[in-house]
Amino acid sequence: MPTKKKRPKRKASKPPPERPRRAGKRPGSGHTPVVRAPGPLQYKVVELSTVDEGSLERTLNDWIPKGWSLDGVQFAMREASKRPAMAFVFFTREGEAPAHDTEEARGRLRRLSETGSPTAELAADHARVHAKRTQLRVGPISAHERLAQLAGLDEPEPPERGLDLEPEE
């Protein structure tokens, strides 16, 4: 196997050769920057808990046609892995933020206070079931009775007592 010739080292007094550059352009800049008129911006943050190529593509393809411009992506990394755990995709668009309808919000709060939220309804059901269970129990139950309850027996078998011996005559 032939040995490669070593390149001669550059002399310290001789500067490196100049590279040809296009006037006024930085390397790697292939497009002109977008200049916006100063005005109010709206911001949108989309959280991705599954970070892969497909979820990022779907997010971009969902929000860009709606008039949002990609502002950046921030990844949240795991300590034990090089793969990101989450990603936050930031979008902006021009325009005033939509005004909040306070009457609509108050109406929603009134409806929730009258009917209750689904979560509150589930919690109330759980409390009713727990109260029913605790009312049935008068005192502490034995392990034998608890096993019978878990087995689904209606009434536990009476525990065996010691044998009664009849006195001999």
C-alpha positions, 0 to 999 in steps of 0.5 A: 500500500503506497504511503501518502505524501504529506502536504507541506505546512503553510508558512506562518508569514504567508496568509491563506488564499482568498476565496471568491465571494459574491458581493453583498451576500453571506454564504448560505443566505439563499433568500431575502428576509421578509420585512414587515411593517410594524404592527401588532402580532398574534402569537400561537404556541403548539405543544407536541408531546410526540416529536417526530417528522410526521407530527412536525409536518402535520403541525406546519401543514395545519397552521400555515394555510390558516395564515400563521407564519412559522416563528421557531421550534423549541425542543425539550430534551430528555437527560437519558436520550438524544431524542427530544421529549417535547417540542413547542412550535411558535407561530405568528401572524399580523393583526389585533388579538381577538376581543374576548366576549365577556358576556359569552364567558359569563353565560358559560360560567352560569351554565356550569354553575347550574349544571356542573362540569363533567369532572365535578359530576364524576367526583360527586358520583364517586363521593356517593358510592364511597358514602354508600360503602361506608354507611353499610359498614358498622364496625371493622370487619374481619379478614374472613368477611373482607375476603368473602366480599371480594369473592362476591359472596352475598353473606360470609360463612360464619367463622368456626368456633372452637369445638364444644365437647359434651361432658360425659355422664 
